[in-house]
Amino acid sequence: MVTHPAVLARLVQEYERESEFHAAGRHGPVRQRLEDVVYTLCVSTGTRDIDATPAVARERLRTEWLGGADGLQAVAGTV
């Protein structure tokens, strides 16, 4: 299964947002949403290492699908 770049970019954005909320001390539903996004990223990237999954997703966006960091900006800006 290959996840569409726009979907993967949206998941990375959600991960970053929920991580910020969690770090700011917001828990409960935020923690559950963060866990859900991480799980979806794991499935989408085929990784099992929860801590490494966001980096794997970013790298996949950067190298395999979009041809560089500028591509991530372009896709992320359209989602």
N, C-alpha and C positions, 0 to 999 in steps of 0.2 A: 504494500500500500504506500502510495506517495501522496503526501498532503499538499494541497495547493498552496503556493507561496503566500497568497493573501490571507489564508486561514492561519497558516503558521505565524505570520507576522502579527496578526491580531492576538493570537494566543501569547506570544512573547510580550506584547504590550500589556495584556491583562495580567500576566505574571508580574511584570515590573510594577504595575499599579497596585496590585494586591499585596506585593511584598512591601511596598512603601507604607500602605495602611497598617499592615501587621507590625512593621518596625516602629510605627508611631504609637503602638499600644492598643490598637483596635483589634479585638479578638472576636470570638464567637463566629458569626456568619462570615467574617472576613477570613478567618482561618480555614473554614470549610471551603470557601470559594478558592482560596490559594491551593489547598490540597486537590481540589477538582481540576484546576488549571494545570497543576504539575502532572497529575495523572494523565490528562489529555495530551500534554506535551510528550510524556513518556510513550504513550501509544502512537502518537503522530511521528515520533522520531525513531521508534524502535529501540529506545534505550531503557535500561532498568535502574540506572543510577540516578536517583531523584536529585541529588545535588548537582550532577553534571548535565542534566537534561536541558536547562535553559541555555547553557553555553553551546550544547550540541545543536539546538534549534537555531541559534543565532549564526553559528558557523555554517550550517546547512543553507540558510538563507543567503549568507554572504558568498559562498563559494559554488555550490551546486546549481542553484536555481537562478540567482540574480546577477551573478558575475561581478560581485564587489559590494562594498559597504554602501555605495550610492544607490544601488538597487533596493536595498532594505529601506532606505529613506523613501524612495519612490513608492514602493508597495505600501509601506506603513502609512504614508501620507494619504493614500487613497482609501484606506479601510475605515 
